[in-house]
Amino acid sequence: MRALATIGSAREAGRVRRHLRIRKRVVGTAERPRLVVHRSHLHFYAQVVDDLAHRTLLMVGTTAPAFRQRSAQGSTGPEHSRGGTVKAAALLGELVADEASARGIRQVAFDRGGYLYHGRVQAFAEAARQHGLVF
């Protein structure tokens, strides 16, 4: 991980510290990989990781073509095409759950990445649960 001294803001440094504390306990295995999220100002990303094998099993973000295609199908306006919204995070949660079930992944360990379980992170997690992921 990044050294805390190289992180620009105190808020981001606190988030990284929280993430490191979470990572001590949350470990992804082949049977139950880790679902980790990253939230930037404009986009939202999710990865399904097997930590023991050091492999990323699935990576989806709001910049991915699959997300753009699905958001164009159900959108009523330009708010779905941007990745920094709660609606986009919920749509990404559906997409991750569908992709994971297609690859045979049903149970995951949720790693919120040091972010508060609120807003986009909460919408993503609830949408993923509603579409079949168990965590």
N, C-alpha and C positions, 0 to 999 in steps of 0.2 A: 504494500500500500504506500501511498504518498507520505512523505514525512510531514508532520504537522507544521513545521516551520515554513514550508513552501506554500502553504495554503493562505490565500489572500485575506479572507475575512474571518472574524471570530465566529460568526454563525456557521460557516462551512467547516471550520476546524472542530466545532462542537458536534456537528453532524458526523464527521469522520470518526471522532472519538466514540460516539454512540454506536456507529456501525462496527467498529472494532470490538466493542463490548458484546454486541449481538453475535458477531462472527465466532466468538469463543464458544458459544453454545449451539449455534445453528450450523449443522454440517449436512451437506447433500450427499446421499449415497445412490447407488444404482436403483434400489427399490423405492427410495424417497428422495429425489433430487431437490435441490434448493431453488426456489423461485425468488430471484432478487430483482428489485426495481431500482431504477435511477430516474430522477426527476430533474430536468433542466428547466430553464425559464420558458422555452418554446416547445419542448418535446418531452416524451415519456418513453422509457425503454424498459424491457423486461427480458431476463435471461433465465433459462432453466439449466442448472449446473450440477454435474456430478463431481463433487470435490475430491472424492477418493481417487477417481480416475483422471482428474484434472482435465475434464472435457466439458465444453459447452454443448448441451444437447439441443437447445433451441434458443434463438434470439429474435425478438420482434420489437420493433419500435414504431413510433408514429411517423418515421421517415421511410418505413418499408413500403414496397409496392403493394403488398397484400393489404396493409392498413389503408393505403390510399384508395385502392379498389373498393374495399368494403365501405369506407366512409363515403365514397361517391355514390354508392348504391342507395344508402339510407339517409342521405343528407337532405335537409330542407334549406340549407343556407351555408355560407362559408365558415361557420363556427365549427363544423365537424372536420374540415380539412386541416385546421390548425391542431397541433398536438398538445398545446398547453392548457387544455380545458378539461373539466370534469367529465364531460360527455365523451371526449376523445379517449380519456383514460378508461372509462367503462367499456367503450368499443374495443380497446386494446385488450382488456381483460377477457372479453368474449373470444377474441382472436387467439389469444394465448391458450385458453382452455380448449378450443377446437383443435389447434395445432398439436397440443400436448396429447390429447386423446387420440389423434390420428397416429401419433408415434408410440402409443401404448403407455403413456404416463398418466396415472390417475391421482396418485398422492404426491404432494410436494410439501416441503418445509418453507414457509413464507419468511423471507428476509426483507424487511421494509427499508433497508439501507440507511438506517439512522434517521429517516424522516418520520414525522409524527403520523400516526394512523388517523388521518383526517384529510378531507378534500379528495384530491386526485388519487392518493394511495388507497384510501378507503373505497372509493368508487371502483378502482381497478380490482381490488381484492374481492369485493362483493360480486362483481360481474363474473369473475373467474369462478367463484364458488357456485353461482347460479348455473353456470354452464358446465359443471361436472368435476372441477378440480376439488380435491379434498385436502384441506390444511387447517 
